[in-house]
Amino acid sequence: MNDFSFNALTPDLILDAIEALEIYPTTGLLALNSYENRVYQFGAEDGKRYVVKFYRPARWTDEQILEEHEFALAAKEAEVPVVAPLLIAGRSLHFYEGYRYTLFPSVGGRQFELDNLDHLEILGRYLGRLHCLSAERAFEHRPQLNTQRFLVDAQQTLLKSQLVPSHLHTPFVTILEQVINKATSKYQVAKTLRLHGDCHAGNLLWSRDQLMLVDLDDCQQGPAIQDLWMMLNGDRNEQLVQLDTLLMGYEEFMPFDSKELALIEPLRAMRMVNYMAWLAQRWQDPAFERNFSWFATDKYWEQQILALKEQFAALDEPSLSLFP
């Protein structure tokens, strides 16, 4: 499969791929909320519920996907509550008609509450345990979280896409360049480890009164703060309370270098720019044009110019500190 599309991924092909593993669906396929991959929940003859995930073609190598699986399985073995892939005939990654896919147990539950300090402390403990495991060795195949990928390469993707309206091109490119230069200068990383990589509320789930970490599709090598900062919201004082609570749990298992707090705003800038580039890169996928129609409007790009200006200012603000 040489492109990024799912054009050939029909319902019949999905069912045939699942049945090739000797698992026989007895319900329909319920599409779950995933744009990067194609993910479906179903019930099977054995009375169990599963989730099947078809990886977007040409995004990751087989080695990168297997390293994601190995990381999740190791975390589960270490009693970190992650949803890990199922091993079927000793394998976690399967192939059918050019597509790569994986089965997971279906885990239901309720959404993580960002404003619940008890939840944050529990999350801090789990992330501390995950990072304790992560620090034992580095990823060999998964990518690095760095400014080249998330800023420079993302900038090139945006400019090549020609999706920025012509009358907004100059102001957008100008502030984008300024943000990239400043974020790059401030993103100074001393130590990296294996990360969940995309740890936000949407990838956390309360299942039977246990917090579960889901979707390690973006696991990568980077600074520990990447798995923490997206939990912070509200004004500065609220964020300080949330950070203190997270780290109270985290440091029961793993020391945290407070110097990494200076990376929060550069990481926020990297996420902003990379998100725009991700949409631009996937724009030819009909699912993106259908679900992100606002991306092609003048209003969206006007808002991004304003957001980048605000982020440029935020990069000069003092970083969060737990000490007066």
N, C-alpha and C positions, 0 to 999 in steps of 0.2 A: 504494500500500500504506500504510494509515493506522495500522497497529499494529506491534508489535515482533515478531510471531510468524513462524514458518516453516511454518504449518499447510498452506499450499498447495504447499510445496516438495517435490514427490514425486520419486522416482527418474526417472520418465519426463520430468518437466519439466527436471530437471538435465541429462539426456542430450540433450534437444531444445535446450536453451540452448547446450550445448557444440557440438553439430553445426551450430547456426546460425552458428558461427564457422568452419565448414568444417574442423573438427577432429573426427575420428571415433574414439571410444573402442573399443578392442578387448579391454579387461579390465573387470572390475567396478569399482565405485566404492568405494574404501577410505576410510572416514570417519576423519579425523585429529582429534587432540585439540584441539577448539576449542568453547567454549560460547557465546561472544559471537556468532560468525558460524557458518556451516556450510562446512566445508572438506573436500574430497575429493581423493584421489590416484588417478590412472588412467594406463594406457598407451594409446597411440593408434596409428593406422594408419601414421603416419610413423616409427614406431620410437622415438619419444620418450616420456618420462614427464612428466606435467603435474600441477599442483595447481590446482583451481578453487575459488575462494572466493566464496561468496554473502554479501554484507553484510547484517547485521541491518537490516530495514526501520526507517526513521524514526530511526536513531541518528545518522548523519552526513548532511550535505548532499552533493550531487554535488560542489560546490566543495571541500569538506573532503577528500573521497576523492581527487579529482584532485590536490590539493595534496600529499597523502601520496604518491601515485604519482610526482609530479614530484620530490619530495625523494629518494625511493629511486632513481629513474633518474639524478638528478644525482650522488648518492653513488657509484653504480656507475660513472658516467662519470669520476669523480674517483679511481677505483680503490680505493674503500672497498668491502670485500667484503660487500655486502648482497644479499639475494634480492629483485630488483626485478620488477615486473610485466612481462609480455610485451606488446609493441605488436602488435596485429593490425588490419590495415587502418588503421594510424596511430592507433589508439585503445587505451587501457588499461582503460577502464571500459565495460562493456557492459550492455545492458538486455534483459530477457526476461520477459514476463508479470508485470510489476510488480516484479521483483527486479533488483538491480544485482549484477554479478559481474565477476570478474577472473581471468585465467589467469596462473600463474607456472610457471617451470621447476621440476620436482621435484628437490630436493636432499637426498640421503641423507647420513647421517653418524653420528657418535657424540656423546654429550653433553659439554658443557663441564665441566671439572673445577675447581671452586671452590678446591680446596686445592693446585692446581698453580701455583706462582709464575711459571713460564715462560708458562703460558697467560694469566695475569693481565697480564703485561708486554705480550704481544702484543695483548690486548684493549685495554690502555691506549693503545697506538699507534693502533689502528684508531679508537677513540673520539676521540683527539686529532685525527686526520685528518678524522673526521666533523664534529667541532665547529668545526674550522677552516673547513670549507665552510659549516656552519650559521650562523656569525657574519656571513656576507656580507650576509644580509638576513633579515628576520623573516617568520614565517608571516603571511598575511593572513586566512586562513579557519579554520585549526586553533585549538583553544582554548588558553587560558593555564592553566598549572599554578598554581593559587592556592587560598587557604583558602576562598574563597566556594564554589567547586565541590566541593572535596574534604572540607570540614568542614561549612560552614553548609548548603549544599544537601543534602549527604549526611545530615546530622542530620535535616532535614525529611523526607527520603525514609524514613528509619528510623521516625520517629515516626508518619508517616501510614500506614505499612504495617500497624501493629497486630500485628506478629509477635513483639514482645517480650512474654514471659509477664507477666500482670498482677501477680503477686506479686514480680517482679523489676524492674518498670518504674521504680520510684522510685530504687533504687540504681544501675540502669543509666543512667538519664537524668542523675542527679547527677554521676557520674564522667565521663560523656560530655561534659557541659557544661564541667566543669573542664579536661578535656584540650583541648577546642576553644579555650577562652579562653587557656590557656597556650601552646598551639602557635601560635595566631594571633599572639600578642604576640612570639613568638620568630622567626617566619618573616618576616625582613626581607631582601628581595631587591633587590640593586643593579643586576644585569645579567641579561638572559635571552637565550637563543638557541634555535634549533630543535633539538629532542631526539628521540632514539629514543623516549623516554618510558616504556618498560616493559622496561628492559634488565636482565633477570635470567637465570639459567642456562638456564631453559627456552626462551629466545629466542636462544640461542647454540648453534652446531652446528659440529663439526669435520667437514669434508667434504674428502676427499682431501688431508688434512694442511693444510687451510686453514681458518681460523676464519671462519664466516659469521654475520652478523647477520640475523635473520629477524623477520618480523612487525612492521611499523611502524604497525600499526592504531591505536596510542595515541600516535603522534607528536604533539608539542605544544610550545608555547613555555614555557621555564622555565629554572631555573639549571642550570649544567653538572653539579653534584654529583648531580642526579637520575639521570644515566646511569652513575654510579659507585658510589653507596652500597650498592646491592643486591648488589654483589659481596663485601661485607664480612661475615664471619661468625666465630663463635668469641668468645673473650674479648678484652679491650681490647688486650693485647699482640699477639695474632694479627691483629686488625684493623689495627693500626698497620703491621705488616709488609706486609699485603695492600695497604693504602692507598699505602704508600711504593712498592711494586712497580708498582701501577697508574699512579701519577703519574710514575714514571720513564719509562714508555713514553709516557704522555699528553703530557708537557711537551716531548717531542722535536718536537711539532707545534703545540701550543697551550698558552699560559700558563694556570695554574690559580690562582684567587684563594683562598688558604687560609681566608679569612673564611667561605667557603661551607661549611666543615666544621661550623659551628654550625647549619646547616640540616638535618643528617642526622636528628636526633630529631624535629623538627617534620615532616619529610617522612615519617618512619616512622609517626607518628601519623596523618597525612593518608591514608596508604595503608591503615592499619588501618580507619579509619572509612569510607573510601570503599569498601573491599571488602565490609563489612557492608551498606552501602547498595546496592551493585551486586547482591548476592544478593537483597535485599529487592525491588529494582525488577524483577528478572527472575523472581521466584518463580512467576509464573503460566505461565512456559514449562515444559512437562512435563519437559524435559531437566534443569532445575534441581532440581525436586522429586525427581526420580529419582536424580540424582548427588550432591546436597547434602542428603540427608534429615536429617542431623544439625542443619541450620540451624534446624529447627523444634522442637528439644528444649530442655528446661530446662538440661541440662548445657552446651550450647553457650553460652547466654547467661550462665550462671554463670562460665564460662571467660573470656568477653569482659569481664565486670566486673573479674575479676582481672587480665587482660592490660592493660586500660585503667588500672588503678591502678598497675601496674608502669611503664607508659609515662608516666604523670603524674610519677612519681619520676624516670624517665630524662630527662625534659625539664629537670630541675634539675641534672643531672650536668654536669661540665665536658665540653665537646665534644672530640672527637679532635684532637690536635695533633701535627704532625711535628717540632715543636721543643720542647726541654725547658722 
